[in-house]
Amino acid sequence: MNIVTEQHISGKPVKETPRTRPVRMVRWFIVIGLLLGALVGGLVWFNHFRDQMIKQFFANNKPPPINVSVAEAKAEVVPNLLTAVGDLAAVHQVNVTSDVSGRITDIMFTAGAHVTAGTPLLQIYDAPDQGDLANFKAQATVAELSLDRAKQLAARQFGPQATVDQAQATYDQAMAGIAKTEAIISQKKVRAPFDGELGVRHVEVGQFLSAGTMIVTLTDLSELYANFTVTEKDSAQLKVGQVVRVRVDAYPGRDFEGKITTIEPQIATDTRNIYVQATIANPDHILKPGMFATATVVLPDKPPVITVPETAVDYTLYGDSVFLITEKTGDDGKTSLSAVRTFVQTGNRVGGRAEILKGLKPGDRVVAVGQIKVPSGAAVAISNDPPPPVPANPPRY
C-alpha cells in the first residue's frame, strides 16, 4: 500500500527536530566532577599533612639516651697460648703378673695399699723347688770338699790334674743348680717392681695361676705424662722445656703445671698432627691416669695487641662486631654520644678479654654490656656503674 494514496494523509515528508541535552544534566555532571576533585585533593593534602606531622612528632620527641657501661680498648701484651686436648698417663704403671704357673699359697698385700719396690705381693707353691735347692746345696758341699782334697793332692804331686778338673766341674754344676733353683723360687714369690699404689686384687688363695695372668695393677702416681696432639702448622712453635698448664674436669679452675719432655719427631700422615708429651709432678696423687685433660702450652709473648672485654664483642653469623661510642656536635653546639655498630676482626680470648686484630684503635670506647638493647646509632649515656669484673678463673681458648 502506498502511503500517499491514503485520503487522510498528505504526501509531504515529516521533518525530524534535533534533540537537545537538558541543561540540568550538564550542570549535574559538573557538580559531581568538582566534588570528586575536591575529595581527591583533600585526601592528598591529608596524607601530606599526616606525614609532616609524624616527622615533626618524632623530631620533637627523641627517646632519652640509653645508659650503658663503657670500656676502653687497650693495647697490651696478651699471653701467647696454644691449647690442645689429650689425656693423662702414668710414668710407671704395670699389670703385676707371674713369670711361672702354680698354685697360690699366700697373698701378702692389701688392695689399694702403697708399696715400695721389692715388697712381696704373692707366693706360689714352691716346696719341690725348695727340695731341689737343698739337694743342690748338699751336692755343692760334697763337691767343694772333693775339690779341696784334689787340689791338696795335686799340689803334693800325689794326684793328677784331671782329678782336680773333674772335681771343679762337679762343684760348678752343683752351684749352677743352686742358682737355677733359687731363680725359680724367686719367680714364685712375686714382688713389687717399683714404688706405687696397688689396685684391685684379681686372684684368690688356692687359685691356680697361669703365667701372665694379671694379679693386681701397680701405678706410680708421683709423676704423670700429659699426652696431647697439635696440628702440623703449630709444631714449629713447640720446644722441649716449654711450660704446659693442664686442666682436668675433676678439678675445675685448677692448673697443674709441667714441662714438655718429648716431641714426636714424626707427623702422623693420616691426621697431620704431631704427638707431644709433657711431664707433670703429682705430689698429692690427685691426678689419675686416663683422665681427659686440656693442655695449654705457654709460648713466647707476641707484640702488644688491642683488647676489649669479651662481653663487648657481639658474635653473630654475619661477623663479630662491637658498639663504638662516637661523639656528635649538634646545631646548638651541644655534644651527644651515640653507639654505632662496628664490625671487627677478633683473635684469641684470654683472661676474659678478646683480641681485636682489626677495626679498633687504642683509646676507643665500646659498650661493655647490654648491646642487645642498643640499636645502631642510638643515643647513649655513660653509666656510672663499672663494667662487669673478669671472672676469677676465666676459660682459656
Buried (B, 14 or more C-beta within 10 A) or exposed (E): EEEEEEEEEEEEEEEEEEEEEEEEEEEEEEEEEEEEEEEEEEEEEEEEEEEEEEEEEEEEEEEEBBEBBBBBBBEEEBEBBBBBEBBBBBBBBBEBBBEBEBBBBEBEBEEEEEBEEEBBBBBBBBEEBEEBBEBBBEBBEEBBEBBEBBBEBBEEEEBEEEBBEBBBEBBEBBBEBBEBBBEBBEBBBBBBBBBBBBBEBBBEEEEEBEEEBBBBBBBBBBBBBBBBBBEEEBBEEBEEEBEBBBBBEEEEEEEBEBEBBEBBEEBEEEEEBBBBBBBBEBEEEEBBBEBEBBBBBBBEEEEEBBBBBBBBBBEEEEEBBBBBBBEEEEEEEEEBBBBBBBEBEBBBBBBBBBBBEEBBEEEBBBBBBBBEEBEEEBBBEBBEEEBBEEEEEBBBE
